[in-house]
Amino acid sequence: MFAQLSGFFSPIENERKQLAQPLLVRAHVPRNINIRTHRLTATSYAEYSAGVPLTWRFGPRHNHVISDSSNDIGGGNFTFFKQMAMGERIAELPPDLQYIQYEHSLEKQYLPAIRSLISKDLSEPYSIYVYRYFLYHWGDLCFMAIDPKTSALIGVVVNKLEIHQSHSPPTLRGYIAMLAVSSSYRGHGIATTLVQKAIDAMIARDADEVILETEVSNTAAMKLYERLGFLRSKKLHRYYLSGSTAYRLVLQLKSQLG
């Protein structure tokens, strides 16, 4: 779903230039990130990790990077994915594949791998600060698929959960921000499992709904999410930077639970 986010971010060149050049995102960013015409310039992680309140909502990119052909999805691509090369070998799943919840103590071990896995299919890699921002505030909503023998990262889902004030009364809204599975392990249902674990974690935190955006042409992603109960709620014309149109998908949790 990502070589462009299902609705999130993207910076440019080396780390230093990334701090001065636009970071295209789509969630809420800290107050100390400058906002100019839907473009953000990141300052330092140390500054916003101190609990600076969120203030802005990101601008568009595709970010659901996985091709999950399980459940008859048929091997299509997610929103900003490069399609797997014809004939690319699908690796066998490691025995006892582990799904673990992210913890801040794992940052040093797994943050570089998370960034690398997601960035492989991005046209413009995101700054490290984008990942730290999400993981700092909503690390408990991030889940990783890990090879237990090598501790290698195979898949990851990154999310956020915030009060949505435009509803009356306000609702607690989850957002699936980033989803990626290593190309050699796609087609085994890993993406589906990661998303389901994220949804379960949001339910445990009393979320009212979960949303995301994906390109209208991304039928594989839509099939995956619709199998999990998401419904198309809105068509967003020229939503992505590429000019392509997106669907907003919504999973109403309270109505399903109630």
C-alpha positions as CSV (number, residue, x, y, z in Angstrom):
1,M,0.0,0.0,0.0
2,F,2.8,2.4,0.0
3,A,5.1,3.6,-2.6
4,Q,3.0,6.4,-1.7
5,L,1.0,6.3,1.4
6,S,-2.6,5.3,1.6
7,G,-2.6,8.8,2.9
8,F,0.6,9.9,4.5
9,F,4.1,11.3,4.0
10,S,7.4,11.7,2.1
11,P,10.7,13.8,2.3
12,I,13.7,14.1,0.1
13,E,17.5,13.6,-0.4
14,N,19.8,13.3,2.6
15,E,18.8,13.6,6.2
16,R,19.9,17.2,6.5
17,K,17.9,18.3,3.4
18,Q,15.0,16.3,4.7
19,L,14.8,18.6,7.7
20,A,14.6,21.6,5.4
21,Q,12.5,20.2,2.5
22,P,8.8,19.3,2.4
23,L,7.6,16.3,4.3
24,L,4.3,15.2,2.8
25,V,2.2,13.5,5.4
26,R,-1.2,12.8,6.5
27,A,-1.8,12.5,10.1
28,H,-1.4,14.9,12.9
29,V,2.0,16.3,13.4
30,P,3.6,18.1,16.3
31,R,3.3,21.8,16.9
32,N,7.0,22.3,16.3
33,I,6.8,21.0,12.7
34,N,6.4,24.0,10.4
35,I,3.4,23.9,8.1
36,R,3.4,25.8,4.9
37,T,0.7,25.0,2.3
38,H,0.4,21.4,3.2
39,R,4.1,20.9,3.5
40,L,6.0,20.2,6.7
41,T,9.6,20.6,7.7
42,A,10.7,18.4,10.5
43,T,12.7,19.7,13.4
44,S,14.2,17.3,15.9
45,Y,12.7,14.2,17.4
46,A,13.9,15.3,20.8
47,E,11.8,18.4,20.6
48,Y,8.5,16.7,19.8
49,S,9.1,13.5,21.8
50,A,8.6,15.6,24.9
51,G,4.8,15.4,24.5
52,V,4.1,18.3,22.1
53,P,0.4,18.1,21.3
54,L,-0.7,17.2,17.8
55,T,-1.9,20.0,15.6
56,W,-2.2,19.2,11.9
57,R,-3.5,16.6,9.6
58,F,-1.2,15.2,6.9
59,G,-1.5,15.6,3.2
60,P,-1.8,12.7,0.7
61,R,0.4,9.8,-0.3
62,H,-0.2,6.2,-0.9
63,N,1.0,4.0,1.9
64,H,-0.3,0.5,2.0
65,V,2.7,-1.4,0.7
66,I,1.9,-5.0,0.3
67,S,0.6,-7.5,-2.2
68,D,-1.4,-10.0,-0.2
69,S,-2.9,-12.6,-2.5
70,S,-4.4,-14.7,0.3
71,N,-8.1,-15.2,0.4
72,D,-8.4,-15.0,-3.3
73,I,-7.1,-11.5,-3.5
74,G,-5.0,-12.6,-6.5
75,G,-1.7,-10.9,-6.0
76,G,-2.6,-7.4,-6.9
77,N,-0.7,-4.4,-5.5
78,F,-1.5,-2.1,-2.6
79,T,-1.6,1.6,-3.1
80,F,2.0,2.6,-3.6
81,F,3.5,-0.7,-4.3
82,K,5.7,-1.9,-7.0
83,Q,4.2,-5.1,-8.3
84,M,6.3,-8.2,-7.7
85,A,8.3,-9.1,-10.8
86,M,6.7,-11.9,-12.8
87,G,8.0,-15.2,-11.7
88,E,9.5,-13.9,-8.5
89,R,9.8,-16.8,-6.0
90,I,7.5,-16.7,-3.0
91,A,9.5,-17.7,0.1
92,E,8.1,-20.3,2.5
93,L,6.8,-18.9,5.7
94,P,9.2,-19.4,8.6
95,P,8.0,-22.0,11.1
96,D,6.3,-20.4,14.1
97,L,6.2,-16.9,12.5
98,Q,5.9,-14.4,15.3
99,Y,3.6,-11.4,15.5
100,I,4.8,-9.0,18.1
101,Q,3.7,-5.6,19.4
102,Y,6.2,-2.8,19.1
103,E,7.8,-1.4,22.2
104,H,10.0,1.6,22.6
105,S,12.8,-0.7,23.8
106,L,12.8,-2.3,20.3
107,E,13.5,1.0,18.5
108,K,17.3,0.5,18.1
109,Q,16.8,-3.1,16.8
110,Y,13.8,-2.6,14.5
111,L,13.3,1.0,13.5
112,P,15.9,0.9,10.7
113,A,14.3,-2.3,9.4
114,I,10.8,-0.8,9.6
115,R,12.0,2.2,7.7
116,S,13.8,0.1,5.1
117,L,10.9,-2.2,4.5
118,I,8.4,0.6,4.0
119,S,10.8,2.8,2.0
120,K,11.6,0.2,-0.6
121,D,8.4,1.0,-2.5
122,L,8.2,4.7,-1.8
123,S,9.0,7.2,-4.6
124,E,10.4,9.5,-1.9
125,P,11.6,8.0,1.4
126,Y,10.2,9.4,4.6
127,S,12.4,11.0,7.1
128,I,13.3,9.0,10.2
129,Y,11.3,11.5,12.2
130,V,8.0,10.4,10.6
131,Y,8.5,6.9,11.8
132,R,9.6,8.0,15.2
133,Y,6.6,10.3,15.5
134,F,4.1,7.5,14.9
135,L,6.0,4.9,17.0
136,Y,6.5,7.3,19.9
137,H,2.8,8.2,20.2
138,W,1.2,5.0,19.0
139,G,3.8,2.3,19.3
140,D,1.3,0.0,21.0
141,L,-0.7,0.0,17.8
142,C,2.3,-1.1,15.7
143,F,2.6,-4.8,15.0
144,M,5.5,-6.7,13.4
145,A,5.8,-10.1,11.7
146,I,9.2,-11.5,12.7
147,D,11.2,-14.6,11.7
148,P,11.9,-16.2,15.1
149,K,15.1,-17.8,13.9
150,T,16.8,-14.7,12.5
151,S,14.7,-12.0,14.2
152,A,14.3,-10.5,10.7
153,L,11.4,-8.2,10.0
154,I,9.0,-9.6,7.5
155,G,6.0,-7.3,7.8
156,V,4.8,-4.3,9.8
157,V,1.7,-2.1,10.3
158,V,1.8,1.4,11.8
159,N,-1.3,3.2,13.0
160,K,-2.6,6.1,15.0
161,L,-5.7,6.7,17.2
162,E,-7.1,10.1,18.0
163,I,-10.2,12.0,18.9
164,H,-12.1,13.0,15.7
165,Q,-13.8,16.3,16.7
166,S,-15.9,16.9,13.5
167,H,-18.3,14.2,14.7
168,S,-21.0,15.1,17.2
169,P,-20.3,13.7,19.7
170,P,-16.6,13.4,19.0
171,T,-15.4,9.8,18.2
172,L,-12.2,8.0,18.8
173,R,-10.9,7.3,15.3
174,G,-8.1,4.8,14.3
175,Y,-6.1,5.3,11.2
176,I,-4.1,2.6,9.3
177,A,-1.0,4.6,8.3
178,M,1.5,2.2,6.9
179,L,1.4,-1.4,6.0
180,A,4.3,-3.3,4.4
181,V,5.2,-7.0,3.8
182,S,8.5,-8.1,2.4
183,S,8.0,-9.0,-1.3
184,S,9.3,-12.5,-1.0
185,Y,6.7,-13.3,1.7
186,R,3.6,-11.8,0.2
187,G,0.6,-14.0,-0.5
188,H,0.6,-15.8,2.9
189,G,-2.0,-13.6,4.6
190,I,0.6,-11.7,6.7
191,A,-0.9,-8.3,5.8
192,T,-4.4,-9.5,6.8
193,T,-3.1,-10.7,10.2
194,L,-1.2,-7.5,10.9
195,V,-4.3,-5.4,10.1
196,Q,-6.5,-7.6,12.2
197,K,-4.1,-7.3,15.2
198,A,-4.1,-3.5,14.8
199,I,-7.9,-3.4,14.7
200,D,-8.1,-5.6,17.8
201,A,-5.7,-3.3,19.6
202,M,-7.9,-0.3,18.7
203,I,-11.0,-2.1,19.9
204,A,-9.2,-2.7,23.2
205,R,-8.7,1.1,23.5
206,D,-12.4,1.7,22.8
207,A,-12.0,3.0,19.3
208,D,-15.3,3.9,17.5
209,E,-14.0,3.5,14.0
210,V,-11.0,2.8,11.8
211,I,-10.3,4.5,8.5
212,L,-7.8,4.6,5.7
213,E,-7.5,5.7,2.1
214,T,-6.4,3.7,-1.0
215,E,-6.3,4.3,-4.7
216,V,-9.5,3.4,-6.6
217,S,-7.4,1.2,-8.9
218,N,-5.9,-0.7,-6.0
219,T,-8.4,-3.5,-6.0
220,A,-6.2,-5.9,-4.0
221,A,-6.1,-3.5,-1.1
222,M,-9.8,-2.8,-1.2
223,K,-10.6,-6.6,-1.3
224,L,-8.3,-7.2,1.7
225,Y,-9.9,-4.4,3.7
226,E,-13.5,-5.2,2.6
227,R,-13.0,-8.8,3.8
228,L,-12.2,-7.3,7.2
229,G,-15.4,-5.4,7.2
230,F,-14.4,-2.0,5.8
231,L,-16.9,-0.1,3.6
232,R,-16.3,2.6,1.1
233,S,-17.5,5.9,2.5
234,K,-16.2,8.6,0.2
235,K,-14.5,9.0,-3.2
236,L,-11.7,11.6,-3.0
237,H,-10.9,13.0,-6.5
238,R,-7.3,13.8,-7.2
239,Y,-6.4,12.9,-3.7
240,Y,-2.8,11.8,-4.2
241,L,0.1,13.8,-5.3
242,S,0.1,11.8,-8.5
243,G,-3.4,13.2,-9.2
244,S,-5.0,9.8,-8.8
245,T,-8.3,9.3,-7.0
246,A,-8.8,7.5,-3.7
247,Y,-11.6,5.8,-1.7
248,R,-11.9,6.3,2.0
249,L,-12.7,3.1,3.7
250,V,-14.3,3.0,7.1
251,L,-14.8,0.2,9.7
252,Q,-17.4,1.1,12.2
253,L,-16.4,-0.8,15.4
254,K,-19.1,0.2,17.8
255,S,-22.0,-0.8,15.5
256,Q,-20.3,-4.1,14.9
257,L,-19.7,-4.7,18.6
258,G,-22.9,-3.3,19.8
